[in-house]
Amino acid sequence: MSNSPEPILTNEARPQADATITVRIIKSFKFRTERSLVLHNVNLITTTIAQLKEMAKQAVATQPGWKPYRSVHLDTMKLYMKAHGAKTSNLIINLDHDDWILGDDQKTLAEVGFENETEVSFFNRSDFEAFKLNPETSWDI
């Protein structure tokens, strides 16, 4: 038996008032075009979904390297995964769990279950609905 302390999981390593969140900005479902935006020092207790959307939109609009994503109408967020949780087999977005779509912009991130190192997808809802009807990609073309 070891007397070493239990390892701290990354989702429990930082307080809810100082989390790191990854926002997966999706440009195209068909071509699997996405880029990750890592946000540090996010307060999960006070930050709402609407505020997270605005932070991501501001980063896309102002930071270098995001020009190809500026034409996308980003309007919907969906939980992609939590640290140490199961990942989807779809590399761009999880097509199941429609209940993971974050529909109430006034809820805080903590209220919808965000933890440190949570990943969330940010995309155009109508593009997502069309992709769900025909989830084929042009990855190999």
Disulfide bonds with the S-S distance in Angstrom:
none
